[in-house]
Every structure is written in C-alpha cells, then in structure tokens.
C-alpha cells in the first residue's frame, strides 16, 4: 500500500513537470490540487526517497520530561529492584522526593518512562520482604486492638454536614459508629468516649495521622486530646506511617461497607435521625453481618464465644476538653526510614542511625521519663530527650 502511494505521487509530479495541467492530473487521480502542490516542491531528481511520508512528530515538545529526569527514574528503579525493595511507581516517586529531585514526575509519567525503557518486569515467584517486617499489633482477644478512622465530609439530605468516627475491633470485627458535626477537640473526646462506653476500652488504639487525632502541628509535644484521653485510661495509642492507609485495613474495609450500605441507602433529614440510624446500623452489623475470618459468626456471636471480660469506663460523664496533661504512660509512632535517615514526628525531625535505613521503626514517647525511644524490632537504637510543652 505504501509503495503504491509513493508511485502515485511520483507519477503525478512527472506528469506535472511534463506540462500537463494540475486540474487534469488531480481529476484523473481523484486528488485535490493542494495535494499535488504539496509533493511538487519535495521532488528531487537525485533522491529517490523524496516521495516518502515525513514524520508528523513536532520538532519541539516543551512538556516532555527532561532526559536527565528519565535517567534518574531508571537509576532509582534499578537500585530499588537490586536491593530487593518495593520498586513500583509510588516507591520510585518517594525515593526521588527524598533525593530532592526537581521536577518530581507524576506516577503516570514514571509508569510511561518504565514502559518505554522496558523496566516493568516483576520478580518471579512470591515476594518475600527482606528485613522490612512491619510491627503489627497483637490481635488475639477481643478489645486487644481497635482501629479508628473518620469518614467524611458527609451530608444529610439538605445542607447539614457531618463526619462519622468509626471504630472496629480487629479480632471480632465488632464495630462502633459515632456521628460528629465537627472534628473539634471536644467532639473527638465525646465520640471516642461514647464508643468506649458501648464497645469497651481497648488495650491498643491504632489511628492514622489526622490532625484531629494528634493535636496541633504548631505544638507537636503538647499531647492532643485523643493522646491525653488514651494516656489517662491506660490505652496504648499507635500512629501508623503517613500515606499507608492499608495499615488500618480492617477499619478502611468497614468504611467501604458503611458508605455502601449506610450512606448509599439510608435517607436522613436531621441530626436526630442520623444518630438513631447510626446506632441501628451498628446494631445490625454486629448482630447479623458474618465474617469468614471468625468462621462465619457475627461479631457479637464471636465475642460471646471468646468469653473475655471487657472493661468499660467507670464514669458516665464525658471528659471535658482540655484534659489535664498526663504525667505517665507511652504513645507510639510507626515510621519507615528512607534514604535521608530522618524520623519525622508531626513536623519535628530527628536523625536516626544507619541501621534503620529502609526499615520500619517504632518511636515510643515515654511521658514520665520525657524521652523519645527509637526501636528496631526489640532493639533500642537511640534515645532522645523529649520534654513535653
């Protein structure tokens, strides 16, 4: 087909040079005179390739990723792969950010570069992490570990907006749902305390790095309302690594169930209806929803079979903000240490020893000793002074 087109162009130009009118040439070929005048100037008697189609690619691409950035993407990908580390688009972007590369390409751009350079091959067989063990919390008995998370911003029918603070016991999948009109300090205290009054007080409470959970970024050592509440009741509060929501996977999965089965199906016109329907949904879930991980039982049936005594708050009055600053207890942060060897605790940066490179560490703040203790597994790596403010 290509050769036929080239021959057609050559014959048309030959007839034109022989003196035949452009109108007659184009009429016989079913072409326009514009087509003919495109090929006549390209004719060169000593170059047989003059009738070939030229590339339509632009000479300049202002938005093209610079070649040096593409080289860095390739280098980082190969480095991570050879070290046995995660080497997907997100991991490469994080590593380039740690290297302070500018500009940082988007995830889709990194994916395109890897495809163009044929760097999309995966490891064969099952991936086995090398020394990147995540410090999972124990989940052997009811109320040993709760996960807590916000859903929202949500809206009632109309303009009233709200949040939902959802908690789930990672052993029995027993849930607690508490709607909130705001994420203020007092609202968080009220909602968490209400959940504990129904579910019991957990040994461990795992949350993400929401501002409402840790307090103020301007005063990271002041211990926000949730930290103080947990310390007063002897609950170990754990903050998961930033940008790793799957570490709170049990409550995240429940949140999807809540959005589909509750927000997506129930119409509520008022706050009173919202509170009533939230409790009704919580009750239905805990009494009727069955999970394979607890052998097809409902959460409440699983709880009954385990025969554990739950501990509930001994006071009915909700704690009031601001709570008194605790004088003892510990709270914890799980963090992944990258190439810069820095530990970030709510904006405060601490240097860490090289043994922690590309490892998950636990930073424990001991309120009584006013120390920040850095652990890799069970090994104490370093201790920092951490006076509360």
C-alpha positions in Angstrom: 0.0 0.0 0.0 2.8 2.4 0.9 4.7 1.7 -2.3 1.5 2.3 -4.4 1.1 5.7 -2.8 4.7 6.6 -3.4 4.4 5.6 -7.1 1.2 7.6 -7.4 3.0 10.7 -6.1 6.0 10.2 -8.4 3.8 9.8 -11.5 1.7 12.9 -10.6 4.8 15.0 -10.3 6.3 13.6 -13.5 3.1 14.5 -15.4 3.2 18.0 -13.9 6.8 18.5 -15.0 5.9 17.2 -18.5 3.5 20.2 -18.8 0.1 18.5 -18.0 -2.3 20.9 -16.2 -2.8 20.3 -12.4 -6.6 20.1 -12.9 -6.3 17.2 -15.3 -3.8 15.4 -13.2 -5.8 15.7 -10.0 -9.1 14.8 -11.8 -7.7 11.6 -13.1 -6.3 10.6 -9.6 -9.2 11.8 -7.5 -7.0 14.2 -5.7 -7.0 17.9 -4.9 -4.6 20.5 -6.4 -3.5 21.2 -2.8 -2.3 17.6 -2.6 -0.3 18.0 -5.9 1.3 21.3 -4.8 2.4 19.5 -1.6 4.5 17.0 -3.5 5.9 19.1 -6.3 8.3 21.1 -4.1 9.5 18.0 -2.5 10.7 16.5 -5.8 14.5 15.9 -6.0 15.8 14.1 -9.0 18.8 12.6 -7.2 16.9 11.5 -4.0 14.6 8.5 -4.6 13.1 8.9 -1.1 11.5 12.3 -1.8 8.0 10.8 -2.2 8.1 9.1 1.2 5.8 10.4 4.0 7.5 12.6 6.6 7.1 12.2 10.3 4.4 14.5 11.8 6.1 14.5 15.2 6.7 18.1 16.3 10.3 19.2 16.4 9.9 20.5 19.9 8.0 19.1 22.9 8.0 21.7 25.7 6.1 19.5 28.1 8.4 16.4 27.5 10.1 15.1 30.7 13.8 16.1 30.6 16.1 13.2 29.6 18.1 13.6 32.9 14.8 13.0 34.9 14.1 9.9 32.9 17.7 8.7 33.6 17.1 9.2 37.3 13.8 7.3 37.2 15.7 4.4 35.6 18.5 4.6 38.1 16.2 4.6 41.1 14.1 1.8 39.8 17.1 -0.5 39.2 18.6 0.5 42.5 15.4 -0.4 44.4 15.0 -3.6 42.4 18.5 -4.8 43.0 18.2 -4.2 46.7 15.1 -6.3 46.9 12.9 -3.3 47.8 9.5 -2.2 46.5 10.2 -0.6 43.2 6.8 0.5 41.8 5.8 3.9 40.7 5.0 5.1 44.2 8.2 3.8 45.7 10.2 5.5 42.9 8.4 8.8 43.4 9.1 8.7 47.2 12.7 8.0 46.6 13.1 10.8 44.1 11.4 13.1 46.6 13.9 12.0 49.3 16.7 12.8 46.8 15.2 16.3 46.3 15.0 15.8 42.5 13.2 18.6 40.7 10.8 18.4 39.0 9.2 15.2 40.5 7.4 13.4 37.7 3.8 12.2 38.3 3.0 8.5 38.9 1.7 8.2 35.3 4.8 9.7 33.9 7.0 7.4 35.9 5.0 4.5 34.6 5.4 5.7 31.0 9.1 6.0 31.4 9.4 2.5 32.8 7.4 1.1 29.9 9.5 2.9 27.3 12.7 1.6 28.9 11.3 -1.9 29.3 11.6 -1.8 33.1 8.3 -3.2 34.0 9.4 -6.8 34.7 8.4 -8.2 38.0 10.1 -10.6 40.4 9.3 -14.2 39.8 7.5 -16.1 42.5 6.0 -14.8 45.7 7.5 -11.6 47.0 9.3 -12.1 50.3 10.2 -8.9 52.2 13.8 -8.7 53.3 14.1 -7.2 56.7 11.1 -4.9 56.3 8.9 -6.5 59.0 6.1 -4.3 60.0 5.4 -4.0 63.8 1.9 -5.4 63.7 -0.2 -5.1 66.9 -1.3 -8.2 68.7 -4.9 -9.2 67.9 -5.6 -12.4 69.8 -8.5 -11.5 72.0 -11.5 -9.0 72.0 -10.5 -5.4 72.6 -6.8 -6.1 72.4 -6.6 -3.7 69.4 -9.1 -1.3 67.9 -8.7 0.7 64.7 -10.2 4.1 64.5 -10.9 6.3 61.4 -13.0 9.2 60.1 -15.5 9.0 57.2 -16.5 12.3 55.7 -17.2 15.0 55.0 -20.8 13.6 54.5 -24.1 15.4 54.0 -27.6 14.8 55.2 -30.5 15.4 52.8 -30.1 19.2 52.6 -27.0 21.2 53.6 -26.2 19.7 57.0 -22.8 18.1 57.0 -21.2 15.6 59.4 -18.4 13.2 60.0 -18.6 9.6 61.2 -16.0 8.3 63.6 -15.8 4.5 63.1 -14.1 2.0 65.3 -13.6 -1.7 64.8 -12.2 -4.5 67.0 -9.7 -6.3 64.8 -10.4 -9.7 66.4 -14.2 -9.9 66.3 -14.9 -7.1 63.7 -17.3 -5.6 66.2 -17.9 -2.0 65.2 -18.8 1.3 66.7 -20.2 4.3 64.8 -20.4 7.8 66.2 -21.6 10.7 64.0 -20.0 14.1 64.7 -20.8 17.6 63.4 -17.2 18.7 63.6 -13.8 17.3 64.4 -13.1 19.7 67.2 -11.2 18.6 70.3 -14.3 18.2 72.4 -16.2 16.4 69.6 -13.3 13.8 69.3 -13.3 13.3 73.1 -17.1 12.9 73.2 -17.2 10.5 70.2 -14.3 8.2 71.4 -15.7 8.1 74.9 -19.2 7.1 73.6 -17.6 4.3 71.5 -15.8 3.0 74.6 -19.0 3.0 76.6 -20.5 0.7 74.0 -17.5 -1.3 72.9 -15.3 -1.3 76.0 -11.8 0.2 76.4 -9.2 -1.3 74.1 -5.6 -2.1 75.1 -4.3 -0.6 71.8 -5.9 2.0 69.6 -4.5 2.4 66.1 -5.1 5.6 64.1 -3.7 7.5 61.1 -2.1 10.9 61.3 -5.2 13.0 61.2 -4.8 16.5 62.8 -7.8 15.8 65.0 -6.0 12.7 66.5 -2.6 14.1 67.3 -3.4 17.8 68.2 -1.6 20.8 66.9 1.3 20.8 64.3 2.5 24.1 65.9 2.8 22.3 69.3 3.6 18.7 68.5 4.7 17.9 72.1 1.6 19.3 73.7 -0.3 15.9 73.5 -3.6 16.5 71.7 -7.0 15.5 73.3 -7.0 11.9 72.0 -3.4 11.3 73.2 -4.4 12.6 76.7 -7.6 10.6 76.8 -5.7 7.4 76.0 -3.0 8.0 78.5 -5.5 8.7 81.3 -7.3 5.4 80.6 -4.1 3.3 80.0 -4.7 2.8 76.3 -1.6 2.5 74.1 -2.1 4.8 71.1 -0.4 3.9 67.9 0.0 6.2 64.8 0.5 4.3 61.5 3.0 5.6 58.9 1.8 8.5 56.8 0.4 7.7 53.4 0.0 4.0 54.3 -3.8 3.7 54.9 -3.7 -0.1 54.4 -2.1 -0.4 57.8 -5.6 0.4 59.1 -7.0 -2.0 56.6 -9.8 -3.5 58.9 -11.5 -0.2 59.6 -10.8 1.0 56.0 -12.7 -2.0 54.7 -15.5 -1.4 57.1 -15.7 2.2 56.0 -16.4 1.0 52.4 -19.2 -1.2 53.8 -20.5 1.8 55.8 -20.5 4.0 52.7 -22.3 1.4 50.5 -24.8 0.0 53.0 -25.5 3.1 55.1 -24.7 6.4 53.4 -25.7 5.0 50.0 -29.1 3.6 51.1 -30.5 5.5 54.1 -32.0 8.9 53.8 -31.7 11.1 56.9 -33.2 14.6 57.3 -32.0 15.6 60.8 -29.2 15.0 63.3 -31.6 13.1 65.5 -32.4 10.7 62.6 -28.6 10.4 61.8 -27.9 9.4 65.4 -30.8 6.9 65.5 -29.9 5.3 62.2 -26.2 5.1 63.0 -26.9 3.1 66.2 -29.4 1.0 64.3 -26.8 0.2 61.6 -24.1 -0.5 64.3 -26.5 -3.0 65.9 -27.5 -4.7 62.6 -23.8 -5.1 61.6 -22.7 -6.5 65.0 -25.7 -8.9 65.2 -26.2 -10.0 61.6 -23.0 -9.5 59.5 -21.0 -12.7 59.2 -17.2 -12.8 58.6 -15.2 -15.8 57.3 -12.2 -14.9 59.5 -14.4 -15.6 62.6 -15.7 -18.8 61.0 -19.0 -17.4 59.7 -20.0 -15.9 63.0 -21.4 -12.5 63.6 -19.2 -10.1 65.6 -21.3 -10.4 68.8 -21.5 -14.2 68.5 -17.7 -14.3 68.1 -17.4 -12.1 71.2 -19.7 -14.4 73.2 -17.7 -17.5 72.2 -14.4 -16.0 73.4 -15.8 -15.2 76.9 -13.5 -12.3 77.6 -14.4 -9.7 80.2 -14.5 -6.2 78.7 -13.5 -3.1 80.6 -15.8 -0.1 80.3 -15.3 3.5 81.6 -16.5 3.8 85.2 -17.8 7.3 84.8 -20.8 8.3 82.8 -19.8 12.0 82.3 -17.9 12.7 79.1 -14.4 14.0 79.7 -14.2 17.8 79.0 -11.5 19.5 76.9 -8.8 20.4 77.9 -7.9 17.3 79.8 -5.2 17.5 82.4 -1.8 16.8 81.0 -0.8 13.2 81.8 2.3 12.5 83.9 2.9 8.9 82.8 2.3 6.4 80.0 3.5 5.9 76.5 2.3 6.5 72.9 3.8 5.2 69.7 4.6 6.1 66.1 5.4 3.6 63.4 7.6 5.2 60.7 9.5 4.0 57.6 13.1 5.4 57.4 14.1 6.5 54.0 17.5 7.4 52.5 17.7 10.7 54.4 17.8 8.8 57.7 15.3 11.2 59.3 12.5 10.4 61.7 9.5 12.8 61.4 7.2 13.2 64.3 4.5 15.7 63.4 6.9 18.0 61.8 9.8 17.6 64.2 12.8 15.8 62.6 15.2 13.5 64.5 18.4 11.9 63.0 18.4 8.1 63.1 21.4 5.7 62.9 22.1 3.9 59.6 20.9 0.6 60.9 17.3 1.9 60.4 17.8 2.6 56.7 14.7 1.3 54.8 13.2 -0.3 57.9 10.1 0.2 59.9 10.9 1.6 63.3 8.7 2.3 66.4 9.2 5.7 68.1 7.8 5.5 71.6 7.3 8.6 73.7 7.6 8.0 77.4 5.7 10.8 79.1 7.1 10.1 82.6 10.8 10.0 81.5 10.2 12.7 78.8 12.2 10.6 76.4 11.6 9.5 72.7 12.9 5.9 72.3 13.6 4.5 68.9 13.2 0.8 68.4 14.0 -1.5 65.5 12.2 -4.7 66.4 13.1 -5.2 70.1 16.4 -3.4 69.7 16.7 0.1 71.3 18.5 2.2 68.7 18.6 5.6 70.2 17.0 7.8 72.9 16.2 11.5 72.5 15.2 14.0 75.2 11.5 14.8 74.6 10.2 17.2 77.3 6.5 17.9 76.9 5.4 21.5 76.3 
